Amino acid sequence: MAQLKEVVGMDQASLIERLTAENDEFRRLRSEHHTYDEEIGQLQQQVPPLSADQQWRIGELKKLKLMAKDRMEAIIRHARLSVTA
């Protein structure tokens, strides 16, 4: 019962910290999301014009980053719903 109150009363940042500590998939996704973001930043800092391969890579990284974020959001929703259901 104490765990139920802990998750329901958590703000978003606290829940993310807890999931990062306790959920292997969430931790992996968060790391991948950060890695994709860094690579996008590095590619975008290059002197224009970017090559077609670089532009393609940026597009792919953005898709991967969004997929990781979507899955993390689903895990967060599930964590909130599973304790309130």
C-alpha positions as CSV (number, residue, x, y, z in Angstrom):
1,M,0.0,0.0,0.0
2,A,2.9,2.4,0.7
3,Q,4.3,1.8,-2.8
4,L,0.8,2.8,-4.2
5,K,0.9,6.1,-2.4
6,E,4.5,6.7,-3.5
7,V,3.8,6.4,-7.2
8,V,0.4,8.2,-7.1
9,G,1.9,11.2,-5.3
10,M,5.0,11.4,-7.4
11,D,5.6,14.2,-9.8
12,Q,6.9,13.4,-13.3
13,A,10.6,14.0,-12.5
14,S,10.5,11.8,-9.4
15,L,8.7,9.0,-11.3
16,I,11.3,9.2,-14.1
17,E,14.1,9.0,-11.5
18,R,12.5,6.0,-9.9
19,L,11.9,4.2,-13.3
20,T,15.5,4.9,-14.3
21,A,16.7,3.3,-11.1
22,E,14.3,0.3,-11.1
23,N,13.3,-0.5,-14.7
24,D,16.0,-1.8,-17.1
25,E,14.0,-1.1,-20.3
26,F,13.3,2.5,-19.2
27,R,17.0,3.0,-18.3
28,R,18.1,1.6,-21.7
29,L,15.6,3.7,-23.6
30,R,16.6,6.9,-21.7
31,S,20.2,6.2,-22.6
32,E,19.4,5.6,-26.2
33,H,17.3,8.7,-26.4
34,H,20.2,10.8,-25.0
35,T,22.7,9.1,-27.5
36,Y,20.4,9.9,-30.4
37,D,20.1,13.5,-29.3
38,E,23.8,13.9,-29.0
39,E,24.5,12.5,-32.5
40,I,21.8,14.7,-34.0
41,G,23.4,17.7,-32.4
42,Q,26.9,16.7,-33.7
43,L,25.6,16.3,-37.2
44,Q,23.7,19.5,-37.2
45,Q,26.8,21.5,-36.0
46,Q,28.7,20.5,-39.2
47,V,29.2,23.1,-41.8
48,P,26.3,23.2,-44.3
49,P,25.4,21.9,-46.7
50,L,25.0,18.5,-45.2
51,S,25.4,15.5,-47.5
52,A,22.4,13.4,-48.4
53,D,23.8,10.6,-46.1
54,Q,24.0,13.1,-43.2
55,Q,20.5,14.4,-43.8
56,W,19.2,10.8,-44.0
57,R,21.0,9.9,-40.7
58,I,19.5,12.9,-38.9
59,G,16.0,11.8,-40.1
60,E,16.6,8.2,-38.9
61,L,18.0,9.4,-35.6
62,K,14.9,11.7,-35.0
63,K,12.6,8.7,-35.7
64,L,14.6,6.5,-33.3
65,K,14.6,9.2,-30.7
66,L,10.8,9.7,-31.0
67,M,10.2,5.9,-30.8
68,A,12.3,5.7,-27.6
69,K,10.4,8.7,-26.1
70,D,7.1,7.2,-27.0
71,R,8.0,3.9,-25.3
72,M,9.3,5.8,-22.2
73,E,6.0,7.7,-22.1
74,A,4.1,4.4,-22.3
75,I,6.1,3.0,-19.4
76,I,5.3,6.1,-17.4
77,R,1.6,5.8,-18.2
78,H,1.6,2.1,-17.3
79,A,3.4,2.9,-14.0
80,R,0.8,5.5,-13.1
81,L,-2.2,3.4,-14.3
82,S,-1.1,0.1,-12.7
83,V,-1.1,1.7,-9.2
84,T,-4.4,3.5,-9.6
85,A,-6.4,0.7,-11.2
